[in-house]
Structure formats: structure tokens, C-alpha cells
Amino acid sequence: MNTFQLILYTRKECCLCKGLEDRLRKISLNDLSPPLELDLIDIDDLDASDELKLRYDMEVPVMVLWSKKNNKAIMKFPRVSPRLNDQGLFLWLQQALSKIHISV
């Protein structure tokens, strides 16, 4: 079981959100170091908190690295270019992950 999640905060009808979600589903997040498990959170969903909507309303799509072991966010990723292809996105994620100290 992966101990880290890649949370993608999204909203329906957002073409940038859908594009990033599609590319993330095409790459093998399990091959990253550390391996990641994708989880989507629609900030407009009835179950989403008002805090989430206020925080990410004008920013989606937003990717956050979440530690399931510690139940907390480790980092918010910088905005990723929608022009990156699948391999470029994989390498971009690996580079971002390599810059932080994560104890597995």
C-alpha cells in the first residue's frame, strides 16, 4: 500500500482539470519515488468543505502531496504546464519529489 497520495483538487467543467487528470491517469504514478496514489477531490462537491472551495476556487487544478501515514499535506506542487506531454509530466513530478525530504 502506498503511503503517499497525489491529491488533485478539481472542479467539473474545468478543461485544465480534466486535461491534467487524463495525463495523470496515463502515467505510472507507482513508478515514481516515492510511489503515489491518485485521489481526486471536486471542490464544488457537496461533501467538500467551504474552506477547500475558498482556498482553491481560483487555482484549480491544484496538486498536493499527502502523507496517509501522518494524515497531513506535505507540499503543494507548483502549477504544471498544460503543454507537458505524459513523459514530461512524469519527469516533472519526479524532479519535484526529489527536492523534498520524504521518509517512507
MARLUM-727779 format. One record per residue: x, y, z of N, C-alpha, C, O in turn. Coordinates in steps of 0.2 Angstrom, whole numbers, padded with zeros to 4 digits, always signed. Atoms other than C-alpha are relative to their C-alpha. Example, Ala and Ser with C-alpha at 12.3 -4.5 7.8 and 13.67 -1.06 7.14 Angstrom:
BEGIN
+0004-0006+0000+0062-0022+0039+0004+0006+0000+0009+0005+0003
-0004-0006-0001+0068-0005+0036-0004+0005+0003-0001+0011+0004
//
This chain:
BEGIN
+0004-0006+0000+0000+0000+0000+0004+0006+0000+0009+0007+0004
-0003-0006+0001+0006+0017-0005-0001+0004+0007-0007+0004+0009
+0001-0004-0006+0009+0029+0010-0001+0007-0002-0002+0012+0002
+0000-0007+0002+0008+0045-0001-0006+0000-0005-0006-0004-0010
+0005-0002+0005-0007+0052-0011+0002+0006-0004+0005+0011-0001
-0001-0006+0004-0006+0064-0025-0008+0002-0001-0012-0001-0004
+0007-0003+0000-0022+0074-0022-0001+0005-0005+0003+0010-0005
+0001-0005+0005-0029+0083-0037-0007+0004+0002-0012+0000+0001
+0006-0004-0001-0041+0097-0032-0003+0002-0007+0001+0006-0011
+0003-0001+0007-0053+0099-0047-0007+0003+0001-0009+0004+0006
+0007-0001+0000-0070+0105-0052-0002-0002-0007+0001-0002-0012
+0003+0002+0006-0082+0099-0065+0000+0006-0005+0000+0012-0003
+0000-0005+0005-0082+0108-0082+0006+0004-0001+0006+0009-0004
-0006-0004+0001-0064+0114-0080+0004-0004-0005+0007-0010-0003
-0004+0004+0006-0054+0109-0096+0007-0001+0003+0010-0006+0001
-0007+0001-0002-0037+0112-0087+0000-0006+0005+0005-0010+0005
+0001+0005-0005-0043+0100-0073+0000-0007-0003+0003-0012-0002
+0001+0006+0004-0049+0087-0085+0006-0002-0004+0008-0008-0004
-0006+0001+0003-0033+0088-0095+0005-0003+0004+0009-0008+0002
-0005+0002-0005-0022+0086-0080-0002-0007+0003+0003-0011+0003
+0002+0006-0003-0032+0072-0073+0001-0006-0005+0004-0011-0004
-0001+0005+0005-0031+0062-0090+0007-0001-0001+0009-0007-0001
-0008+0002+0001-0012+0064-0091+0002-0004+0006+0006-0008+0005
-0002+0003-0006-0010+0059-0073-0002-0008+0000+0001-0012+0003
+0002+0007+0000-0020+0043-0076+0003-0004-0005+0004-0010-0005
-0004+0003+0005-0009+0039-0091+0007-0002+0002+0009-0007-0001
-0007+0002-0002+0007+0039-0082+0000-0005+0006-0005-0005+0009
-0001+0005-0006+0013+0026-0069+0002+0004+0006+0008+0004+0007
-0001-0003-0006+0012+0035-0053+0004-0004+0005+0007-0002+0010
-0003+0005-0004+0018+0019-0045+0007+0000-0001+0011-0003+0003
-0008+0001+0001+0035+0020-0053+0004+0007+0002+0010+0007+0002
-0004-0006-0003+0039+0037-0045+0003-0002+0007+0001-0007+0009
-0003+0001-0006+0050+0038-0030-0002+0006+0005+0002+0011+0004
+0004+0006-0002+0040+0038-0018-0006-0001-0005-0008+0003-0008
+0006+0002+0004+0026+0029-0027-0006+0004+0003-0007+0005+0009
+0005-0004-0002+0010+0039-0027-0007-0003-0002-0007-0007-0007
+0007+0003+0001-0009+0035-0027-0004+0006-0002-0004+0011+0003
+0004-0005+0002-0020+0047-0036-0007+0001+0003-0011-0005+0004
+0006-0001-0003-0035+0054-0027-0003+0007-0003+0000+0012-0002
+0003-0006+0003-0047+0067-0035-0005+0003+0005-0009-0001+0009
+0005-0003-0005-0057+0080-0024-0003+0006-0004+0001+0010-0006
+0004-0006+0004-0070+0091-0033-0002+0005+0005-0006+0004+0010
+0001-0005-0005-0070+0107-0023-0008+0003+0000-0010+0006+0005
+0007-0002+0001-0088+0110-0029-0005-0005+0003-0011-0004+0003
+0004+0006-0003-0094+0093-0022-0004+0002+0006-0001+0006+0010
+0003-0001-0006-0107+0094-0008+0003-0002+0006+0002+0001+0011
-0004+0002-0005-0096+0085+0003+0007+0004+0002+0010+0003+0007
-0006-0004-0001-0081+0097+0001-0002+0006+0004-0007+0009+0005
+0000-0006-0005-0078+0110+0014+0000+0007-0003+0003+0007-0008
+0000-0007+0002-0081+0128+0012+0007+0003+0000+0009+0007-0005
-0007-0002-0001-0063+0130+0017+0004-0002-0007+0008+0002-0010
-0003+0002+0006-0057+0120+0002-0002+0004-0006+0002+0006-0010
+0002-0004+0005-0068+0130-0010+0003+0007+0000+0005+0009-0005
-0003-0006-0001-0062+0146-0003+0008+0000-0002+0011+0005-0005
-0008+0001+0001-0043+0140-0004+0001-0001-0007+0006+0002-0010
-0002+0002+0006-0043+0133-0021-0005+0003-0006-0004+0001-0012
+0005-0002+0005-0058+0142-0030+0003+0002-0007+0001+0000-0012
-0003-0003+0006-0047+0152-0042+0006-0003-0003+0010-0001-0007
-0007+0003+0002-0032+0140-0043-0001-0007-0003+0004-0009-0006
+0001+0007+0003-0039+0123-0049+0003+0000-0007+0001+0004-0011
-0002+0006-0004-0031+0111-0054+0006+0002+0004+0010+0005+0003
-0006+0000-0005-0020+0110-0039+0002-0007+0002-0003-0011+0004
-0003+0007-0002-0009+0095-0034+0003+0001+0007+0007+0005+0007
-0003-0001-0007-0005+0092-0016+0003-0007+0002-0001-0012+0000
-0002+0006-0003+0006+0078-0009-0002-0001+0007-0001+0003+0011
+0003+0001-0007-0002+0070+0006+0003-0006+0003+0003-0011-0001
-0002+0006-0003+0005+0058+0018-0006-0003+0004-0009-0001+0008
+0006+0003-0003-0008+0045+0023+0003-0003+0007-0001-0003+0012
-0003+0002-0006+0004+0039+0037-0001+0005+0006-0003+0004+0011
+0000-0005-0005+0004+0056+0046-0007+0004-0001-0008+0009+0003
+0006-0003+0002-0013+0062+0038+0001+0007+0000-0003+0011+0003
-0001-0007+0001-0006+0079+0033+0003+0001-0007+0006-0003-0010
-0003-0002+0007-0001+0088+0017+0007+0001+0001+0010+0004+0006
-0007-0001-0001+0017+0088+0014+0002+0006-0005+0007+0010-0003
-0002-0006+0005+0018+0100-0001-0005+0001-0005-0009-0003-0007
+0004-0002+0006+0008+0109-0014+0005+0001-0006+0009+0005-0005
-0004-0001+0006+0015+0107-0031-0001+0006-0003-0006+0009-0003
+0001-0006+0004+0019+0122-0042-0005-0002-0006-0006-0008-0007
+0004+0001+0005+0007+0124-0056+0004-0003-0006+0009-0001-0008
-0003+0003+0005+0011+0112-0070-0002+0002-0007-0008+0004-0008
+0002-0002+0006+0011+0117-0088-0004-0005-0004-0003-0011-0004
+0004+0005+0003-0003+0110-0098+0003-0002-0007+0000-0007-0010
-0003+0002+0006+0009+0108-0113+0005-0006+0001+0007-0009-0004
-0004+0006-0002+0019+0094-0104-0003-0006-0003-0009-0007-0002
+0002+0006+0002+0017+0078-0113+0000-0005+0006+0002-0003+0012
+0001+0005-0006+0014+0062-0102+0007-0001+0003+0008-0001+0009
-0007+0001-0002+0033+0058-0101+0003+0006+0004+0006+0006+0009
-0003-0006-0003+0037+0076-0097-0003+0001+0007+0000+0004+0012
+0003+0000-0006+0024+0076-0083+0003-0005+0005+0004-0003+0011
-0003+0005-0004+0031+0060-0076+0007+0003+0003+0008+0003+0009
-0007-0003-0002+0049+0068-0076-0001+0006+0005+0003+0007+0009
+0001-0006-0004+0042+0085-0069-0002-0002+0007+0001+0001+0012
+0002+0003-0007+0034+0075-0054+0006-0003+0004+0007-0001+0009
-0005+0003-0003+0049+0065-0051+0005+0005+0003+0008+0005+0008
-0005-0006-0002+0060+0081-0050-0003+0004+0006+0001+0005+0010
+0003-0004-0005+0048+0090-0039+0001-0005+0007+0002-0002+0012
-0001+0005-0006+0048+0074-0027+0007+0000+0002+0008-0001+0009
-0007+0001-0002+0067+0073-0027+0002+0006+0004+0007+0006+0007
-0002-0006-0003+0068+0091-0020-0002+0000+0007+0000+0005+0011
+0002+0000-0007+0059+0087-0004+0002-0006+0004+0003-0012+0001
-0002+0006-0004+0064+0075+0010-0006-0003+0003-0010-0001+0007
+0006+0004-0002+0052+0061+0012+0002-0006+0004+0006-0010+0001
-0002+0007-0003+0054+0047+0025-0006-0005-0001-0011-0003+0001
+0005+0005+0002+0045+0032+0018-0002-0004+0006-0007-0009+0005
//
